[in-house]
Amino acid sequence: MLFRLLYLPLFFPHLLVTQAVSLSRRTSSATVTLGHTKVIGTANLTTNIDFFGGVPFASSPLGTLRFEAPVLQTSFPQNVTTFDATAFGDACIQLSHLKVSEDCLKVDIFRPAGTSAQSNLPVMFWIHGGGLKTGGSPGIDPSALIARSVIRGTPIVYVATNYRMGPFGFPVGNEVNVTGGVNLGVKDVLVALNWVQANIQVFGGDPTKVTIFGESAGATLSSLTYMGNHIAGLARGAIFASGSPSNQKAGSAPEGQPVWERFVGNVTSCAAVATSGSTLGCMKNVSTAELLEAYATVGETGWTLIVDGDILPALPSVLFAQGDFAKLPFMAGDVLDEGTLFVPQVPMQSYSSDMIKAALTQLYSPPVPSVTDDELSDKIDELLMLYPDDPALGSPYNTGNETFGLPSGWKRSTSIFGDLHFQSTRRLWMQAAASQSSPIYSYLFTQPQTEDPSLGVNHKMTKEFFFGLVQDDGVSSDAALSLIMMDYWLSFANSLDPNDRKGTTRPAWGRYTAANNAILQLNGQDNGTVMIKDDFRTEGINAINENPLIFYH
């Protein structure tokens, strides 16, 4: 396959957990009372941050609740008077090295030392990435971001959530669609946000000042909560890093039926009913181990978002046209070279026009009912003309005729992929929100990296900057840019405006409007953080977005 499916972590293990959270420093206890239960967490005396881990926000999705919508749990059972929250809960089921469990619908809460129920701090609610297949709430350390919030006088409470993934969180097919069992990962996020509304004040957070934020698939899930205005009453703003409502193809329930039948067919205890159309009774009663074994056999491909008339009432571009989305403030952006991580580097591969067309045809087939096969074919031909096989125009951008030992068509392929899945979807989303006068901000991250020049400014880079995880080597501008980005993010979480003038001295970030289409370039080199026009590769991106349904936008 020329184009890897979005966020395929088997090929990119570095996308899984970039910074594990360490709790092994000098500690004492931190406690809160949640209803009748004393929740005992950890007070880190080195970082001055309190931690409460593995707090359930929903009933365990086991047995009859497997492949079902989450059930909100705002308090502990009556017999639980003390809860140990000194460690992270297990990550949700996935094909990785992480400790996993089906009983994973938990949140982790971090807060500055000294925070009380009367503090009413803004809340930053993190949704991890991982392609809807991998990752977990302990996947990144928020300590630097929280410390920065205190230093600049705008302290926050940080919440990270788990959500079900793969066949457990994004099952497909007709049967689960009828029972409301599709898009469960999105529903998990919404229920976690409901838990925050009910309980975050106990931990010192203000439920009226919640900002959701995510990166990659986490940004996709975050932005999907805006579709159909599901986010109403749960958050007041959002930050989307390298992800938008339509950057991951959402299919139909019938499309996924063969995937579901293949999965059930590999569950030994349920194989006999795989094609019966009545599989859930069996699948809810087998062991997690048996399901995980079947998942490993059939693989990670095919577990995806579904247009279900509920969580996703229609494809995002349809909802954009109808104005059926939350008009809340948000920030959204991409990196310069979004496509480089998703096109395999194969020196002997041709990356010819025919090969690219075949890959795109496979990816976007069958087309939606309103699009014909000929229309899809013609549009792909148009893209191949607008994205010529000229390495100077390809991605990684600004690298001239350098091909990194690969055929020139590789840079062409990465440019097409990056624009199809990221830049075009972000621009479509920004323009739709701007047309409704939503207070929104957009960025393009262009800070260079030196680890692998062939990947350019790639998909996995930004979260290390806005979480403050880059190292200050005294030479590069990375650390300075990281401080600026943390200040923009924290400013928005506190005021819904990245320009609170606290912390670093930084350029004003102007709103994205229908009149200006202006975005902030984030680059720490030579005063590179400046406002620019969102007009790069206009002809190609316009061709993609003029009939967005062709590409499932």
PEPERA-V871833 format. One line per field, one symbol per residue. ss: DSSP state (2 for helix, 1 for strand, 0 for the rest). psi: psi as a letter, one per 40 degrees, with the letter a starting at -180 (. if undefined). A space follows every 50 residues. Layout:
ss->???
psi->???
This chain:
ss->00100000000022200000000000111111110011111111000011 11111101000022200000010000000001110000001000000001 00000111111100000000111111100000000022200022222222 20000111111000022220000222220000022222222222222222 22201111111111102222222200100000000011111000000000 10022222222222200222222000000222200002222222222200 00000100000000022222220010001111111010022210000000 00222222222220000000002222222222222200002220000000 00000002222222222222222222222222222000011111100000 00222001000222220000000000022222222222222222200000 00000000000000000111110000000111100002222222200222 200
psi->hdhiihfhedegdeechdgihhefahiaihiihgbehhhhahhhedefhi hhifhheiihfibeehfiiihhheiiidehehhhfeiiiiiihigaeihi idgegiihhiiiiehieedfiihhhhhiaefediiideeihedddddddd deegiihhhhiiiiiaeddfiiidddddefeifddddddddddddddded ddeeiheefhhiiiibddddddddedhefdehedieiihhhfiideehhh aidddedddddddddehdeeddedeeegdddddeeiidddddddddddae hehiihheecdgdiiddddddefgihfiiiiiiiidgdedeehighdeid fidddddddddddeiiiidehidddddddddddddegighddeihhifeb ehefeiidedddddddddddecdddddddddddddefigiiiihhehiie dgddeagidedddddeefeiiheediedddddddddddddddddefhefe eibihiihhiihidddfhihhhhehffegihiigeifdddddddedgddd ff.
